[in-house]
């Protein structure tokens, strides 16, 4: 597991981009059946890890810790400190999920 604060301090997205950790699909059903990795699919939600704070003429509509709905295609896959993340421009985020 990683600390959001460590990643946030070591990486700041540029421009109107947001760093998101995509949620993982369940590897096992509630009854205990293991789901093969290729059948798990890709979830279209994630948690915001980092947002730039000082971009001219732009106020971010999300903040660190927000759960967001992601477009199926889009974003740039990046590996930070061994953790798979995605960079999305803010307009690729579909909405904030209230939990």
Jmol script that loads the backbone (N, CA, C; Angstrom):
load data "model"
ATOM      1  N   UNK A   1       0.855  -1.176   0.000  1.00  0.00           N
ATOM      2  CA  UNK A   1       0.000   0.000   0.000  1.00  0.00           C
ATOM      3  C   UNK A   1       0.896   1.233   0.000  1.00  0.00           C
ATOM      4  N   UNK A   2       0.375   2.330  -0.447  1.00  0.00           N
ATOM      5  CA  UNK A   2       1.155   3.552  -0.527  1.00  0.00           C
ATOM      6  C   UNK A   2       0.470   4.645   0.268  1.00  0.00           C
ATOM      7  N   UNK A   3       1.220   5.674   0.550  1.00  0.00           N
ATOM      8  CA  UNK A   3       0.654   6.833   1.227  1.00  0.00           C
ATOM      9  C   UNK A   3       0.335   7.896   0.191  1.00  0.00           C
ATOM     10  N   UNK A   4      -0.895   8.368   0.176  1.00  0.00           N
ATOM     11  CA  UNK A   4      -1.295   9.407  -0.770  1.00  0.00           C
ATOM     12  C   UNK A   4      -0.403  10.628  -0.621  1.00  0.00           C
ATOM     13  N   UNK A   5      -0.054  10.984   0.607  1.00  0.00           N
ATOM     14  CA  UNK A   5       0.774  12.155   0.848  1.00  0.00           C
ATOM     15  C   UNK A   5       2.147  12.048   0.210  1.00  0.00           C
ATOM     16  N   UNK A   6       2.763  10.865   0.253  1.00  0.00           N
ATOM     17  CA  UNK A   6       4.089  10.678  -0.337  1.00  0.00           C
ATOM     18  C   UNK A   6       4.026  10.876  -1.843  1.00  0.00           C
ATOM     19  N   UNK A   7       3.057  10.247  -2.501  1.00  0.00           N
ATOM     20  CA  UNK A   7       2.923  10.416  -3.948  1.00  0.00           C
ATOM     21  C   UNK A   7       2.592  11.856  -4.291  1.00  0.00           C
ATOM     22  N   UNK A   8       1.729  12.470  -3.498  1.00  0.00           N
ATOM     23  CA  UNK A   8       1.319  13.844  -3.761  1.00  0.00           C
ATOM     24  C   UNK A   8       2.519  14.785  -3.680  1.00  0.00           C
ATOM     25  N   UNK A   9       3.414  14.556  -2.741  1.00  0.00           N
ATOM     26  CA  UNK A   9       4.573  15.432  -2.577  1.00  0.00           C
ATOM     27  C   UNK A   9       5.646  15.167  -3.619  1.00  0.00           C
ATOM     28  N   UNK A  10       5.723  13.943  -4.128  1.00  0.00           N
ATOM     29  CA  UNK A  10       6.788  13.618  -5.072  1.00  0.00           C
ATOM     30  C   UNK A  10       6.382  13.846  -6.522  1.00  0.00           C
ATOM     31  N   UNK A  11       5.102  14.097  -6.789  1.00  0.00           N
ATOM     32  CA  UNK A  11       4.647  14.289  -8.161  1.00  0.00           C
ATOM     33  C   UNK A  11       3.526  15.316  -8.188  1.00  0.00           C
ATOM     34  N   UNK A  12       3.682  16.316  -9.038  1.00  0.00           N
ATOM     35  CA  UNK A  12       2.635  17.308  -9.252  1.00  0.00           C
ATOM     36  C   UNK A  12       2.312  17.354 -10.732  1.00  0.00           C
ATOM     37  N   UNK A  13       1.065  17.081 -11.112  1.00  0.00           N
ATOM     38  CA  UNK A  13       0.697  17.159 -12.527  1.00  0.00           C
ATOM     39  C   UNK A  13       0.846  18.590 -13.044  1.00  0.00           C
ATOM     40  N   UNK A  14       1.150  18.713 -14.317  1.00  0.00           N
ATOM     41  CA  UNK A  14       1.263  20.028 -14.941  1.00  0.00           C
ATOM     42  C   UNK A  14      -0.005  20.337 -15.726  1.00  0.00           C
ATOM     43  N   UNK A  15      -0.273  21.610 -15.900  1.00  0.00           N
ATOM     44  CA  UNK A  15      -1.455  22.020 -16.650  1.00  0.00           C
ATOM     45  C   UNK A  15      -2.720  21.634 -15.902  1.00  0.00           C
ATOM     46  N   UNK A  16      -3.765  21.343 -16.647  1.00  0.00           N
ATOM     47  CA  UNK A  16      -5.061  21.007 -16.052  1.00  0.00           C
ATOM     48  C   UNK A  16      -5.234  19.497 -15.961  1.00  0.00           C
ATOM     49  N   UNK A  17      -4.182  18.826 -15.492  1.00  0.00           N
ATOM     50  CA  UNK A  17      -4.205  17.364 -15.378  1.00  0.00           C
ATOM     51  C   UNK A  17      -4.364  16.939 -13.928  1.00  0.00           C
ATOM     52  N   UNK A  18      -4.965  15.775 -13.746  1.00  0.00           N
ATOM     53  CA  UNK A  18      -5.243  15.230 -12.419  1.00  0.00           C
ATOM     54  C   UNK A  18      -4.674  13.816 -12.365  1.00  0.00           C
ATOM     55  N   UNK A  19      -3.947  13.499 -11.292  1.00  0.00           N
ATOM     56  CA  UNK A  19      -3.408  12.153 -11.096  1.00  0.00           C
ATOM     57  C   UNK A  19      -4.446  11.320 -10.353  1.00  0.00           C
ATOM     58  N   UNK A  20      -4.802  10.160 -10.940  1.00  0.00           N
ATOM     59  CA  UNK A  20      -5.864   9.311 -10.387  1.00  0.00           C
ATOM     60  C   UNK A  20      -5.349   7.888 -10.243  1.00  0.00           C
ATOM     61  N   UNK A  21      -5.712   7.252  -9.145  1.00  0.00           N
ATOM     62  CA  UNK A  21      -5.457   5.814  -9.000  1.00  0.00           C
ATOM     63  C   UNK A  21      -6.773   5.113  -9.289  1.00  0.00           C
ATOM     64  N   UNK A  22      -6.790   4.354 -10.381  1.00  0.00           N
ATOM     65  CA  UNK A  22      -8.002   3.646 -10.807  1.00  0.00           C
ATOM     66  C   UNK A  22      -8.318   2.543  -9.797  1.00  0.00           C
ATOM     67  N   UNK A  23      -9.594   2.391  -9.452  1.00  0.00           N
ATOM     68  CA  UNK A  23     -10.026   1.328  -8.533  1.00  0.00           C
ATOM     69  C   UNK A  23      -9.804  -0.030  -9.180  1.00  0.00           C
ATOM     70  N   UNK A  24      -9.510  -1.020  -8.365  1.00  0.00           N
ATOM     71  CA  UNK A  24      -9.244  -2.371  -8.851  1.00  0.00           C
ATOM     72  C   UNK A  24     -10.525  -3.197  -8.851  1.00  0.00           C
ATOM     73  N   UNK A  25     -10.693  -4.011  -9.887  1.00  0.00           N
ATOM     74  CA  UNK A  25     -11.829  -4.931  -9.953  1.00  0.00           C
ATOM     75  C   UNK A  25     -11.617  -6.052  -8.941  1.00  0.00           C
ATOM     76  N   UNK A  26     -12.696  -6.608  -8.468  1.00  0.00           N
ATOM     77  CA  UNK A  26     -12.617  -7.702  -7.496  1.00  0.00           C
ATOM     78  C   UNK A  26     -11.965  -8.923  -8.137  1.00  0.00           C
ATOM     79  N   UNK A  27     -11.045  -9.547  -7.418  1.00  0.00           N
ATOM     80  CA  UNK A  27     -10.351 -10.735  -7.913  1.00  0.00           C
ATOM     81  C   UNK A  27     -11.067 -12.011  -7.490  1.00  0.00           C
ATOM     82  N   UNK A  28     -12.105 -11.855  -6.664  1.00  0.00           N
ATOM     83  CA  UNK A  28     -12.810 -13.019  -6.131  1.00  0.00           C
ATOM     84  C   UNK A  28     -14.274 -12.639  -5.899  1.00  0.00           C
ATOM     85  N   UNK A  29     -15.176 -13.560  -6.181  1.00  0.00           N
ATOM     86  CA  UNK A  29     -16.593 -13.308  -5.921  1.00  0.00           C
ATOM     87  C   UNK A  29     -16.874 -13.440  -4.431  1.00  0.00           C
ATOM     88  N   UNK A  30     -18.054 -13.007  -4.006  1.00  0.00           N
ATOM     89  CA  UNK A  30     -18.402 -13.105  -2.585  1.00  0.00           C
ATOM     90  C   UNK A  30     -18.490 -14.556  -2.123  1.00  0.00           C
ATOM     91  N   UNK A  31     -18.738 -15.476  -3.057  1.00  0.00           N
ATOM     92  CA  UNK A  31     -18.796 -16.894  -2.682  1.00  0.00           C
ATOM     93  C   UNK A  31     -17.427 -17.570  -2.737  1.00  0.00           C
ATOM     94  N   UNK A  32     -16.365 -16.798  -3.089  1.00  0.00           N
ATOM     95  CA  UNK A  32     -15.012 -17.336  -3.046  1.00  0.00           C
ATOM     96  C   UNK A  32     -14.440 -17.800  -4.369  1.00  0.00           C
ATOM     97  N   UNK A  33     -15.172 -17.652  -5.452  1.00  0.00           N
ATOM     98  CA  UNK A  33     -14.666 -18.075  -6.760  1.00  0.00           C
ATOM     99  C   UNK A  33     -13.666 -17.042  -7.268  1.00  0.00           C
ATOM    100  N   UNK A  34     -12.476 -17.513  -7.661  1.00  0.00           N
ATOM    101  CA  UNK A  34     -11.448 -16.618  -8.187  1.00  0.00           C
ATOM    102  C   UNK A  34     -11.777 -16.237  -9.622  1.00  0.00           C
ATOM    103  N   UNK A  35     -11.641 -14.954  -9.931  1.00  0.00           N
ATOM    104  CA  UNK A  35     -11.908 -14.446 -11.274  1.00  0.00           C
ATOM    105  C   UNK A  35     -10.570 -14.253 -11.974  1.00  0.00           C
ATOM    106  N   UNK A  36     -10.374 -14.865 -13.156  1.00  0.00           N
ATOM    107  CA  UNK A  36      -9.113 -14.675 -13.881  1.00  0.00           C
ATOM    108  C   UNK A  36      -8.878 -13.192 -14.184  1.00  0.00           C
ATOM    109  N   UNK A  37      -7.620 -12.781 -14.156  1.00  0.00           N
ATOM    110  CA  UNK A  37      -7.278 -11.370 -14.342  1.00  0.00           C
ATOM    111  C   UNK A  37      -7.834 -10.799 -15.643  1.00  0.00           C
ATOM    112  N   UNK A  38      -7.752 -11.566 -16.735  1.00  0.00           N
ATOM    113  CA  UNK A  38      -8.228 -11.064 -18.026  1.00  0.00           C
ATOM    114  C   UNK A  38      -9.748 -10.915 -18.064  1.00  0.00           C
ATOM    115  N   UNK A  39     -10.461 -11.538 -17.137  1.00  0.00           N
ATOM    116  CA  UNK A  39     -11.924 -11.436 -17.092  1.00  0.00           C
ATOM    117  C   UNK A  39     -12.416 -10.375 -16.110  1.00  0.00           C
ATOM    118  N   UNK A  40     -11.511  -9.805 -15.332  1.00  0.00           N
ATOM    119  CA  UNK A  40     -11.917  -8.854 -14.302  1.00  0.00           C
ATOM    120  C   UNK A  40     -12.393  -7.527 -14.881  1.00  0.00           C
ATOM    121  N   UNK A  41     -11.855  -7.140 -16.004  1.00  0.00           N
ATOM    122  CA  UNK A  41     -12.260  -5.866 -16.582  1.00  0.00           C
ATOM    123  C   UNK A  41     -11.622  -4.690 -15.873  1.00  0.00           C
ATOM    124  N   UNK A  42     -11.913  -3.527 -16.375  1.00  0.00           N
ATOM    125  CA  UNK A  42     -11.320  -2.302 -15.863  1.00  0.00           C
ATOM    126  C   UNK A  42     -12.448  -1.440 -15.307  1.00  0.00           C
ATOM    127  N   UNK A  43     -12.344  -1.046 -14.050  1.00  0.00           N
ATOM    128  CA  UNK A  43     -13.376  -0.212 -13.441  1.00  0.00           C
ATOM    129  C   UNK A  43     -13.243   1.219 -13.933  1.00  0.00           C
ATOM    130  N   UNK A  44     -14.367   1.909 -14.016  1.00  0.00           N
ATOM    131  CA  UNK A  44     -14.324   3.283 -14.498  1.00  0.00           C
ATOM    132  C   UNK A  44     -14.480   4.284 -13.357  1.00  0.00           C
ATOM    133  N   UNK A  45     -13.883   3.955 -12.216  1.00  0.00           N
ATOM    134  CA  UNK A  45     -13.823   4.921 -11.130  1.00  0.00           C
ATOM    135  C   UNK A  45     -12.453   4.866 -10.484  1.00  0.00           C
ATOM    136  N   UNK A  46     -12.103   5.949  -9.806  1.00  0.00           N
ATOM    137  CA  UNK A  46     -10.803   6.020  -9.160  1.00  0.00           C
ATOM    138  C   UNK A  46     -10.785   7.115  -8.114  1.00  0.00           C
ATOM    139  N   UNK A  47      -9.638   7.259  -7.464  1.00  0.00           N
ATOM    140  CA  UNK A  47      -9.457   8.255  -6.412  1.00  0.00           C
ATOM    141  C   UNK A  47      -8.410   9.260  -6.870  1.00  0.00           C
ATOM    142  N   UNK A  48      -8.705  10.546  -6.681  1.00  0.00           N
ATOM    143  CA  UNK A  48      -7.775  11.612  -7.046  1.00  0.00           C
ATOM    144  C   UNK A  48      -6.607  11.595  -6.066  1.00  0.00           C
ATOM    145  N   UNK A  49      -5.393  11.526  -6.607  1.00  0.00           N
ATOM    146  CA  UNK A  49      -4.179  11.468  -5.796  1.00  0.00           C
ATOM    147  C   UNK A  49      -3.467  12.823  -5.755  1.00  0.00           C
ATOM    148  N   UNK A  50      -3.455  13.541  -6.886  1.00  0.00           N
ATOM    149  CA  UNK A  50      -2.771  14.838  -6.932  1.00  0.00           C
ATOM    150  C   UNK A  50      -3.461  15.754  -7.932  1.00  0.00           C
ATOM    151  N   UNK A  51      -3.532  17.045  -7.563  1.00  0.00           N
ATOM    152  CA  UNK A  51      -4.122  18.085  -8.401  1.00  0.00           C
ATOM    153  C   UNK A  51      -3.190  19.289  -8.335  1.00  0.00           C
ATOM    154  N   UNK A  52      -2.835  19.900  -9.482  1.00  0.00           N
ATOM    155  CA  UNK A  52      -1.995  21.095  -9.413  1.00  0.00           C
ATOM    156  C   UNK A  52      -2.765  22.240  -8.751  1.00  0.00           C
ATOM    157  N   UNK A  53      -2.077  23.073  -7.999  1.00  0.00           N
ATOM    158  CA  UNK A  53      -2.745  24.145  -7.264  1.00  0.00           C
ATOM    159  C   UNK A  53      -2.631  25.514  -7.921  1.00  0.00           C
ATOM    160  N   UNK A  54      -1.590  25.736  -8.704  1.00  0.00           N
ATOM    161  CA  UNK A  54      -1.367  27.082  -9.239  1.00  0.00           C
ATOM    162  C   UNK A  54      -1.316  27.061 -10.756  1.00  0.00           C
ATOM    163  N   UNK A  55      -2.488  26.924 -11.371  1.00  0.00           N
ATOM    164  CA  UNK A  55      -2.586  26.989 -12.821  1.00  0.00           C
ATOM    165  C   UNK A  55      -3.381  28.244 -13.141  1.00  0.00           C
ATOM    166  N   UNK A  56      -2.813  29.096 -13.982  1.00  0.00           N
ATOM    167  CA  UNK A  56      -3.430  30.381 -14.304  1.00  0.00           C
ATOM    168  C   UNK A  56      -4.815  30.178 -14.924  1.00  0.00           C
ATOM    169  N   UNK A  57      -5.790  30.938 -14.435  1.00  0.00           N
ATOM    170  CA  UNK A  57      -7.171  30.936 -14.943  1.00  0.00           C
ATOM    171  C   UNK A  57      -7.854  29.572 -14.848  1.00  0.00           C
ATOM    172  N   UNK A  58      -7.527  28.797 -13.815  1.00  0.00           N
ATOM    173  CA  UNK A  58      -8.165  27.490 -13.639  1.00  0.00           C
ATOM    174  C   UNK A  58      -8.299  27.173 -12.166  1.00  0.00           C
ATOM    175  N   UNK A  59      -9.511  26.873 -11.758  1.00  0.00           N
ATOM    176  CA  UNK A  59      -9.759  26.408 -10.396  1.00  0.00           C
ATOM    177  C   UNK A  59     -10.230  24.962 -10.509  1.00  0.00           C
ATOM    178  N   UNK A  60      -9.477  24.000  -9.968  1.00  0.00           N
ATOM    179  CA  UNK A  60      -9.849  22.588 -10.092  1.00  0.00           C
ATOM    180  C   UNK A  60     -11.228  22.313  -9.485  1.00  0.00           C
ATOM    181  N   UNK A  61     -11.997  21.456 -10.139  1.00  0.00           N
ATOM    182  CA  UNK A  61     -13.313  21.093  -9.610  1.00  0.00           C
ATOM    183  C   UNK A  61     -13.255  19.819  -8.767  1.00  0.00           C
ATOM    184  N   UNK A  62     -12.060  19.220  -8.641  1.00  0.00           N
ATOM    185  CA  UNK A  62     -11.866  18.049  -7.786  1.00  0.00           C
ATOM    186  C   UNK A  62     -10.723  18.325  -6.825  1.00  0.00           C
ATOM    187  N   UNK A  63     -10.684  17.554  -5.753  1.00  0.00           N
ATOM    188  CA  UNK A  63      -9.593  17.700  -4.784  1.00  0.00           C
ATOM    189  C   UNK A  63      -9.040  16.319  -4.450  1.00  0.00           C
ATOM    190  N   UNK A  64      -7.880  16.285  -3.847  1.00  0.00           N
ATOM    191  CA  UNK A  64      -7.253  15.023  -3.455  1.00  0.00           C
ATOM    192  C   UNK A  64      -8.213  14.255  -2.550  1.00  0.00           C
ATOM    193  N   UNK A  65      -8.396  12.966  -2.859  1.00  0.00           N
ATOM    194  CA  UNK A  65      -9.279  12.116  -2.075  1.00  0.00           C
ATOM    195  C   UNK A  65     -10.659  11.929  -2.682  1.00  0.00           C
ATOM    196  N   UNK A  66     -11.037  12.776  -3.662  1.00  0.00           N
ATOM    197  CA  UNK A  66     -12.343  12.624  -4.314  1.00  0.00           C
ATOM    198  C   UNK A  66     -12.391  11.321  -5.104  1.00  0.00           C
ATOM    199  N   UNK A  67     -13.540  10.652  -5.067  1.00  0.00           N
ATOM    200  CA  UNK A  67     -13.783   9.476  -5.897  1.00  0.00           C
ATOM    201  C   UNK A  67     -14.438   9.987  -7.177  1.00  0.00           C
ATOM    202  N   UNK A  68     -13.846   9.664  -8.326  1.00  0.00           N
ATOM    203  CA  UNK A  68     -14.322  10.215  -9.595  1.00  0.00           C
ATOM    204  C   UNK A  68     -14.706   9.113 -10.572  1.00  0.00           C
ATOM    205  N   UNK A  69     -15.634   9.445 -11.463  1.00  0.00           N
ATOM    206  CA  UNK A  69     -16.043   8.564 -12.545  1.00  0.00           C
ATOM    207  C   UNK A  69     -15.174   8.897 -13.749  1.00  0.00           C
ATOM    208  N   UNK A  70     -14.553   7.871 -14.343  1.00  0.00           N
ATOM    209  CA  UNK A  70     -13.595   8.068 -15.430  1.00  0.00           C
ATOM    210  C   UNK A  70     -14.179   7.616 -16.756  1.00  0.00           C
ATOM    211  N   UNK A  71     -13.714   8.256 -17.837  1.00  0.00           N
ATOM    212  CA  UNK A  71     -14.092   7.776 -19.158  1.00  0.00           C
ATOM    213  C   UNK A  71     -13.367   6.452 -19.395  1.00  0.00           C
ATOM    214  N   UNK A  72     -13.986   5.566 -20.168  1.00  0.00           N
ATOM    215  CA  UNK A  72     -13.400   4.243 -20.386  1.00  0.00           C
ATOM    216  C   UNK A  72     -12.056   4.343 -21.098  1.00  0.00           C
ATOM    217  N   UNK A  73     -11.999   5.202 -22.088  1.00  0.00           N
ATOM    218  CA  UNK A  73     -10.757   5.393 -22.839  1.00  0.00           C
ATOM    219  C   UNK A  73     -10.266   6.800 -22.552  1.00  0.00           C
ATOM    220  N   UNK A  74      -9.015   6.932 -22.296  1.00  0.00           N
ATOM    221  CA  UNK A  74      -8.461   8.245 -22.000  1.00  0.00           C
ATOM    222  C   UNK A  74      -7.482   8.137 -20.860  1.00  0.00           C
ATOM    223  N   UNK A  75      -6.801   9.201 -20.634  1.00  0.00           N
ATOM    224  CA  UNK A  75      -5.802   9.216 -19.585  1.00  0.00           C
ATOM    225  C   UNK A  75      -4.507   8.579 -20.056  1.00  0.00           C
ATOM    226  N   UNK A  76      -3.451   8.892 -19.367  1.00  0.00           N
ATOM    227  CA  UNK A  76      -2.130   8.349 -19.669  1.00  0.00           C
ATOM    228  C   UNK A  76      -1.680   7.512 -18.487  1.00  0.00           C
ATOM    229  N   UNK A  77      -1.336   6.265 -18.747  1.00  0.00           N
ATOM    230  CA  UNK A  77      -0.898   5.363 -17.690  1.00  0.00           C
ATOM    231  C   UNK A  77       0.525   5.721 -17.280  1.00  0.00           C
ATOM    232  N   UNK A  78       0.756   5.868 -15.979  1.00  0.00           N
ATOM    233  CA  UNK A  78       2.092   6.156 -15.453  1.00  0.00           C
ATOM    234  C   UNK A  78       2.355   5.239 -14.261  1.00  0.00           C
ATOM    235  N   UNK A  79       3.625   4.956 -14.015  1.00  0.00           N
ATOM    236  CA  UNK A  79       4.028   4.125 -12.892  1.00  0.00           C
ATOM    237  C   UNK A  79       4.839   4.998 -11.944  1.00  0.00           C
ATOM    238  N   UNK A  80       4.311   5.248 -10.753  1.00  0.00           N
ATOM    239  CA  UNK A  80       4.998   6.081  -9.769  1.00  0.00           C
ATOM    240  C   UNK A  80       5.276   5.262  -8.520  1.00  0.00           C
ATOM    241  N   UNK A  81       6.536   5.157  -8.160  1.00  0.00           N
ATOM    242  CA  UNK A  81       6.939   4.391  -6.973  1.00  0.00           C
ATOM    243  C   UNK A  81       6.377   2.974  -7.008  1.00  0.00           C
ATOM    244  N   UNK A  82       6.310   2.382  -8.200  1.00  0.00           N
ATOM    245  CA  UNK A  82       5.811   1.023  -8.346  1.00  0.00           C
ATOM    246  C   UNK A  82       4.297   0.893  -8.309  1.00  0.00           C
ATOM    247  N   UNK A  83       3.588   2.014  -8.313  1.00  0.00           N
ATOM    248  CA  UNK A  83       2.123   2.005  -8.259  1.00  0.00           C
ATOM    249  C   UNK A  83       1.575   2.510  -9.593  1.00  0.00           C
ATOM    250  N   UNK A  84       0.638   1.748 -10.174  1.00  0.00           N
ATOM    251  CA  UNK A  84       0.038   2.116 -11.453  1.00  0.00           C
ATOM    252  C   UNK A  84      -0.960   3.253 -11.249  1.00  0.00           C
ATOM    253  N   UNK A  85      -0.745   4.375 -11.936  1.00  0.00           N
ATOM    254  CA  UNK A  85      -1.609   5.555 -11.845  1.00  0.00           C
ATOM    255  C   UNK A  85      -2.016   5.978 -13.249  1.00  0.00           C
ATOM    256  N   UNK A  86      -2.919   6.945 -13.327  1.00  0.00           N
ATOM    257  CA  UNK A  86      -3.343   7.499 -14.609  1.00  0.00           C
ATOM    258  C   UNK A  86      -3.415   9.014 -14.494  1.00  0.00           C
ATOM    259  N   UNK A  87      -2.946   9.695 -15.535  1.00  0.00           N
ATOM    260  CA  UNK A  87      -3.075  11.145 -15.632  1.00  0.00           C
ATOM    261  C   UNK A  87      -4.235  11.449 -16.570  1.00  0.00           C
ATOM    262  N   UNK A  88      -5.199  12.211 -16.088  1.00  0.00           N
ATOM    263  CA  UNK A  88      -6.345  12.617 -16.897  1.00  0.00           C
ATOM    264  C   UNK A  88      -6.389  14.133 -16.950  1.00  0.00           C
ATOM    265  N   UNK A  89      -6.744  14.687 -18.112  1.00  0.00           N
ATOM    266  CA  UNK A  89      -7.055  16.108 -18.114  1.00  0.00           C
ATOM    267  C   UNK A  89      -8.412  16.218 -17.428  1.00  0.00           C
ATOM    268  N   UNK A  90      -8.656  17.320 -16.749  1.00  0.00           N
ATOM    269  CA  UNK A  90      -9.866  17.422 -15.935  1.00  0.00           C
ATOM    270  C   UNK A  90     -11.138  17.219 -16.760  1.00  0.00           C
ATOM    271  N   UNK A  91     -11.139  17.618 -18.013  1.00  0.00           N
ATOM    272  CA  UNK A  91     -12.354  17.459 -18.822  1.00  0.00           C
ATOM    273  C   UNK A  91     -12.627  16.001 -19.209  1.00  0.00           C
ATOM    274  N   UNK A  92     -11.680  15.090 -18.950  1.00  0.00           N
ATOM    275  CA  UNK A  92     -11.916  13.662 -19.180  1.00  0.00           C
ATOM    276  C   UNK A  92     -12.594  12.995 -17.981  1.00  0.00           C
ATOM    277  N   UNK A  93     -12.627  13.684 -16.841  1.00  0.00           N
ATOM    278  CA  UNK A  93     -13.320  13.157 -15.670  1.00  0.00           C
ATOM    279  C   UNK A  93     -14.811  13.401 -15.861  1.00  0.00           C
ATOM    280  N   UNK A  94     -15.623  12.374 -15.633  1.00  0.00           N
ATOM    281  CA  UNK A  94     -17.056  12.480 -15.912  1.00  0.00           C
ATOM    282  C   UNK A  94     -17.863  13.016 -14.736  1.00  0.00           C
ATOM    283  N   UNK A  95     -17.337  12.884 -13.526  1.00  0.00           N
ATOM    284  CA  UNK A  95     -18.057  13.388 -12.367  1.00  0.00           C
ATOM    285  C   UNK A  95     -17.438  12.914 -11.072  1.00  0.00           C
ATOM    286  N   UNK A  96     -17.932  13.476  -9.972  1.00  0.00           N
ATOM    287  CA  UNK A  96     -17.478  13.104  -8.630  1.00  0.00           C
ATOM    288  C   UNK A  96     -18.537  12.190  -8.024  1.00  0.00           C
ATOM    289  N   UNK A  97     -18.098  11.064  -7.463  1.00  0.00           N
ATOM    290  CA  UNK A  97     -19.010  10.095  -6.849  1.00  0.00           C
ATOM    291  C   UNK A  97     -19.081  10.388  -5.355  1.00  0.00           C
ATOM    292  N   UNK A  98     -20.279  10.662  -4.868  1.00  0.00           N
ATOM    293  CA  UNK A  98     -20.477  10.914  -3.439  1.00  0.00           C
ATOM    294  C   UNK A  98     -20.622   9.576  -2.733  1.00  0.00           C
ATOM    295  N   UNK A  99     -19.786   9.333  -1.736  1.00  0.00           N
ATOM    296  CA  UNK A  99     -19.847   8.049  -1.003  1.00  0.00           C
ATOM    297  C   UNK A  99     -20.325   8.276   0.402  1.00  0.00           C
TER     298      UNK A  99
END
end "model"
wireframe off; spacefill off
backbone 0.3
color backbone group
